[in-house]
Amino acid sequence: MKSVRSPNFRKLFKDLPQEIQSLAAEKYKLWKSNLRHPSLHFKPVGKYWSVSITREYRALCVCTEKHLFGFGLVPTVITTRLYRVV
């Protein structure tokens, strides 16, 4: 699966603390090698997909058959709200 990051994703990534950026980069490498790795918690959240970065941050994306479009890095509390909406 090819991964594409939106301009918004890149901006949000750049604005994160360096420690979170490093963890997100590690999780991305893990996702590329094994998207079903248990530590990723890669799962649907409504019409989006979510990947755990830390307990406080998740990456959100839209998946198609061939691509994963990353568009946001958000606090976990926001993805929790998405669960309730859907």
N, C-alpha and C positions, 0 to 999 in steps of 0.2 A: 504494500500500500504506500503510495506517495504522500508525503506530508507537505502541506503548504501553509505558511503563516501569513495572516492578514497584516496590513500596516498597523492596525489597532493592536494586534497581538504583540508586534515588535515594540510598539511604544510602551505598552503596559509592562512588557518584559524589562525594558530598559529602566523603567521607573521603580522596579522592585529592589529591595535591599540585595546587596551582592550575595549574601548567603542563600537567599531564596533563588536567585538567578542560577547559582551553581547547582543547587538541588534540582531545579527544573531541567537544567541541561543533562544532569545524570539520569533523571527519570525519562527524558526524551531518548537517550541512548538505550536505556533498558526497554522502552516501548518499541524502538526500532528492531531490537533483537528478539523480543518476546512480549508481544502486546497482551498476552494473558498472564503475565507474571502477577502473582497475588498482591504484591506491594503497590501495584499501580491502581488497583480498584477501578479498572477501566470499565465503565458501565454507562448505560443510557440514563439520561436525566431529562425526561420529556422528549423533545425532538433533538436534543443535543447529546453529546457523549462527554463524559467527565473522566479526568485522570487525576489521581491524588498526587500532589507535590509534597505537601506536609499536612499536618492536621488542620492547619489554618488556610492553606491555599490549594486550589484546584485549577487545572487548565480545562477550558471548554472548547469543544470542536463540533463540527458537523461532518459526518461520514457519508461517503458515497461508496460505490463498489470499488472504485479505483483510488480515491483521494480522501485524505483527512485534512479538513480546513480548520486550522487553529485560529480562534478569533478572540479569546479572552483568558486572562488569568485573574481569578476572583477569589475573595475570601470564601471559605467553606460555607459560612452562614448563608450566602446567596444561593448556592446550589441546593442547600437544604430547603430554602423557600421554593425553588423550582419544583422539588418533589411534591410539595403541597399543592402547587398550582395545577399540575398535570393530573 
